[in-house]
Amino acid sequence: MPEDSSALSRRHALKWLTGTVAAPLALGAAPNETEPAPPAYVNRFTMHDPDYTKPLSGPWDKVMTPEELKTTTALADLILPKDANGPAASEVGVPEFINEWISAPYEEQREDGQIVRGGLAWLNTESFRRHEKRFDELSAEQQGGIADDICDAAKAKPEHRVGAAFFALFRQLSLGGYYTHSSTWKHLGYVGNVSMGGPYPGVPKEVIEKYGLQDVA
């Protein structure tokens, strides 16, 4: 993952968000019999200033093996290749994002990790069955042939359903990681915070008309 502040922010956002969602609610002792104490949320983490001299140091160990990362990179780049709209998934750290996500020590991430790592194993097994090579060693056409069989769970054959369930989650994680990187926002039409010179021009006419607000005083 590129050594920039966006990578660090994403890591800590994941840590704090999942910690907050998982924090149990604990009721404190009432100060008296008529006034109940306000609810207190248990802090699972101690807030601290991040060490920006070590932007890639994370709060948990990563679980993927080098071989799993190779397969993850190949599939992520197949789903989100480099084109006129933006960089390839691997260029913005999507494989590292997925590795970090499934390595997080929370129940949801553990379940995702089982699906992703099991799916990567399934993908390589299927690749060897068809072409006697690992998935990351196949041509783009060969990779696409396998992906075509698992990209739609509703149409997947019974023998491909495990792969289809994996692909659905992997695609979701890939898109989530990809579009949290600022270099991909242009593809979405998101401009971000851009300073404007002169007076505020107001809401564009086409937006007003789209929502039928042109006659609103």
Contacts in CASP RR format, 6 or more apart in sequence:
PFRMAT RR
TARGET T0000
AUTHOR 0000-0000-0000
METHOD contacts of the structure
MODEL  1
MPEDSSALSRRHALKWLTGTVAAPLALGAAPNETEPAPPAYVNRFTMHDP
DYTKPLSGPWDKVMTPEELKTTTALADLILPKDANGPAASEVGVPEFINE
WISAPYEEQREDGQIVRGGLAWLNTESFRRHEKRFDELSAEQQGGIADDI
CDAAKAKPEHRVGAAFFALFRQLSLGGYYTHSSTWKHLGYVGNVSMGGPY
PGVPKEVIEKYGLQDVA
1 7 0 8 1.000
1 56 0 8 1.000
1 93 0 8 1.000
1 96 0 8 1.000
1 97 0 8 1.000
2 92 0 8 1.000
2 93 0 8 1.000
3 55 0 8 1.000
3 56 0 8 1.000
4 55 0 8 1.000
5 52 0 8 1.000
5 55 0 8 1.000
6 180 0 8 1.000
6 181 0 8 1.000
6 182 0 8 1.000
7 55 0 8 1.000
7 56 0 8 1.000
7 93 0 8 1.000
7 96 0 8 1.000
8 50 0 8 1.000
8 52 0 8 1.000
8 55 0 8 1.000
10 97 0 8 1.000
10 177 0 8 1.000
10 180 0 8 1.000
11 58 0 8 1.000
11 59 0 8 1.000
11 100 0 8 1.000
12 50 0 8 1.000
12 59 0 8 1.000
14 100 0 8 1.000
14 101 0 8 1.000
14 104 0 8 1.000
15 45 0 8 1.000
15 59 0 8 1.000
15 104 0 8 1.000
16 45 0 8 1.000
18 104 0 8 1.000
18 106 0 8 1.000
18 108 0 8 1.000
18 109 0 8 1.000
19 44 0 8 1.000
19 45 0 8 1.000
19 106 0 8 1.000
22 44 0 8 1.000
22 106 0 8 1.000
22 107 0 8 1.000
23 41 0 8 1.000
23 42 0 8 1.000
23 43 0 8 1.000
23 44 0 8 1.000
24 42 0 8 1.000
25 39 0 8 1.000
25 41 0 8 1.000
26 39 0 8 1.000
26 40 0 8 1.000
26 41 0 8 1.000
26 42 0 8 1.000
27 36 0 8 1.000
27 37 0 8 1.000
27 39 0 8 1.000
27 40 0 8 1.000
28 37 0 8 1.000
28 39 0 8 1.000
28 40 0 8 1.000
29 37 0 8 1.000
30 36 0 8 1.000
30 37 0 8 1.000
31 37 0 8 1.000
51 57 0 8 1.000
58 100 0 8 1.000
60 103 0 8 1.000
60 104 0 8 1.000
60 105 0 8 1.000
61 103 0 8 1.000
62 99 0 8 1.000
62 100 0 8 1.000
62 103 0 8 1.000
63 99 0 8 1.000
63 102 0 8 1.000
63 103 0 8 1.000
63 113 0 8 1.000
63 117 0 8 1.000
64 72 0 8 1.000
64 99 0 8 1.000
64 102 0 8 1.000
64 103 0 8 1.000
64 117 0 8 1.000
67 134 0 8 1.000
68 117 0 8 1.000
68 120 0 8 1.000
69 95 0 8 1.000
69 99 0 8 1.000
70 134 0 8 1.000
70 136 0 8 1.000
71 120 0 8 1.000
71 123 0 8 1.000
71 124 0 8 1.000
71 134 0 8 1.000
71 135 0 8 1.000
71 136 0 8 1.000
72 95 0 8 1.000
72 98 0 8 1.000
72 99 0 8 1.000
72 116 0 8 1.000
72 120 0 8 1.000
73 89 0 8 1.000
73 90 0 8 1.000
73 95 0 8 1.000
73 136 0 8 1.000
74 135 0 8 1.000
74 136 0 8 1.000
74 138 0 8 1.000
74 143 0 8 1.000
75 123 0 8 1.000
75 135 0 8 1.000
75 143 0 8 1.000
75 147 0 8 1.000
75 170 0 8 1.000
75 174 0 8 1.000
76 89 0 8 1.000
76 90 0 8 1.000
76 94 0 8 1.000
76 95 0 8 1.000
76 98 0 8 1.000
76 170 0 8 1.000
76 174 0 8 1.000
77 88 0 8 1.000
77 89 0 8 1.000
77 90 0 8 1.000
78 140 0 8 1.000
78 143 0 8 1.000
78 144 0 8 1.000
78 147 0 8 1.000
79 89 0 8 1.000
79 147 0 8 1.000
79 170 0 8 1.000
79 171 0 8 1.000
79 174 0 8 1.000
80 88 0 8 1.000
80 89 0 8 1.000
80 94 0 8 1.000
80 174 0 8 1.000
80 175 0 8 1.000
80 178 0 8 1.000
81 88 0 8 1.000
81 89 0 8 1.000
82 88 0 8 1.000
82 91 0 8 1.000
85 186 0 8 1.000
85 187 0 8 1.000
86 183 0 8 1.000
86 184 0 8 1.000
86 186 0 8 1.000
86 187 0 8 1.000
87 183 0 8 1.000
87 184 0 8 1.000
89 95 0 8 1.000
89 174 0 8 1.000
89 178 0 8 1.000
92 177 0 8 1.000
92 178 0 8 1.000
92 181 0 8 1.000
92 183 0 8 1.000
92 184 0 8 1.000
93 177 0 8 1.000
93 181 0 8 1.000
94 174 0 8 1.000
94 177 0 8 1.000
94 178 0 8 1.000
97 173 0 8 1.000
97 176 0 8 1.000
97 177 0 8 1.000
97 180 0 8 1.000
98 116 0 8 1.000
98 170 0 8 1.000
98 173 0 8 1.000
98 174 0 8 1.000
98 177 0 8 1.000
101 109 0 8 1.000
101 112 0 8 1.000
101 173 0 8 1.000
102 109 0 8 1.000
102 110 0 8 1.000
102 112 0 8 1.000
102 113 0 8 1.000
102 116 0 8 1.000
102 117 0 8 1.000
103 109 0 8 1.000
112 169 0 8 1.000
112 173 0 8 1.000
115 165 0 8 1.000
115 166 0 8 1.000
115 169 0 8 1.000
116 166 0 8 1.000
116 169 0 8 1.000
116 170 0 8 1.000
116 173 0 8 1.000
118 166 0 8 1.000
119 162 0 8 1.000
119 163 0 8 1.000
119 166 0 8 1.000
119 170 0 8 1.000
120 166 0 8 1.000
122 162 0 8 1.000
122 163 0 8 1.000
122 166 0 8 1.000
123 135 0 8 1.000
123 146 0 8 1.000
123 163 0 8 1.000
123 166 0 8 1.000
124 134 0 8 1.000
124 135 0 8 1.000
126 135 0 8 1.000
126 146 0 8 1.000
126 163 0 8 1.000
127 133 0 8 1.000
127 134 0 8 1.000
127 135 0 8 1.000
127 137 0 8 1.000
127 138 0 8 1.000
127 142 0 8 1.000
127 146 0 8 1.000
128 134 0 8 1.000
130 142 0 8 1.000
130 146 0 8 1.000
131 138 0 8 1.000
131 142 0 8 1.000
135 143 0 8 1.000
135 146 0 8 1.000
138 146 0 8 1.000
147 167 0 8 1.000
149 156 0 8 1.000
149 157 0 8 1.000
149 160 0 8 1.000
150 156 0 8 1.000
150 160 0 8 1.000
150 163 0 8 1.000
150 164 0 8 1.000
150 166 0 8 1.000
150 167 0 8 1.000
151 164 0 8 1.000
151 167 0 8 1.000
151 171 0 8 1.000
152 164 0 8 1.000
153 161 0 8 1.000
153 164 0 8 1.000
153 165 0 8 1.000
153 167 0 8 1.000
153 168 0 8 1.000
156 163 0 8 1.000
156 164 0 8 1.000
178 184 0 8 1.000
179 185 0 8 1.000
179 187 0 8 1.000
179 188 0 8 1.000
185 191 0 8 1.000
185 192 0 8 1.000
205 214 0 8 1.000
208 214 0 8 1.000
END
